[in-house]
Each structure stands twice: as C-alpha cells, then as structure tokens.
C-alpha cells in the first residue's frame, strides 16, 4: 500500500497561480501552506485518536 500523500504541494499550486490576482506575496503563500499542513496533521491525529482512521500522517 502506498503511503498517504502530503497536502502541501497540492494546496500550494492554486495559491501560486493566483498570487498576483489575490495580491499575495511568496511569504503569504508559504504561511497558508504551513497552516493548511498543520491543520491536516491535527485533523488526522484527531481522527486517529477517535479510531476513525487506521493510521495518522
């Protein structure tokens, strides 16, 4: 079985494509990706603790 994919790169692509239109800097994109990654990790750990997921990230 393949290991789970990390959400960072997938989430970063739309932000990088639209950063000019949204007025974002590279730092803003990096912070958003970091917050998304942390949120996904916390959600994964919570679901694992509640026994709704087989393995955490």
N, C-alpha and C positions, 0 to 999 in steps of 0.2 A: 504494500500500500504506500502511496506517495505521501510525503509529509505535507501538512497544510501550508498554503501559501500565505505570505505576509501581506497585509493590506496596504502598506506604504506606497509602493510603486504604482499600484492601480489607482489610488486616490490622488496621487501627485499629477498624473497626466492631464486631467481636465483643468486643474489649477494652473499648470504651466502653460496650457494652450490659451487660457482666458485671462492670464495675469495682467496683460496690457489693458484689456477691456474693463476689468474689475479694479484696476489701479493698484494691483498688488506688487509688492517687491519680493525678491527671492527669499528674504527673511520671513515674510508673511506666509509664503508657501511652505517653507520649512517648518514653521511653528504649527501650521494647520495639519501638516502630515504627522508631526510628532504627537499632537493632541489626538488625532484620529487613531494612531497606532496605540497609544496608551489606553484610549477608550476601548478599543477592540481587545486588547490584552486583559483589561479589567473585566470586561463582559465575558470573555472566555473563561477566566478564572472563576467568576461568579457562577456561571452555568455549570462548570465542573464541580464546584462545591455543592451545588444543589442537585448533583447527579443527573443533570440534563444533557451532559456532554461526556463522551468517553475519555477524551484526553484534552488537557489545556494546551494552549500555544506554548 
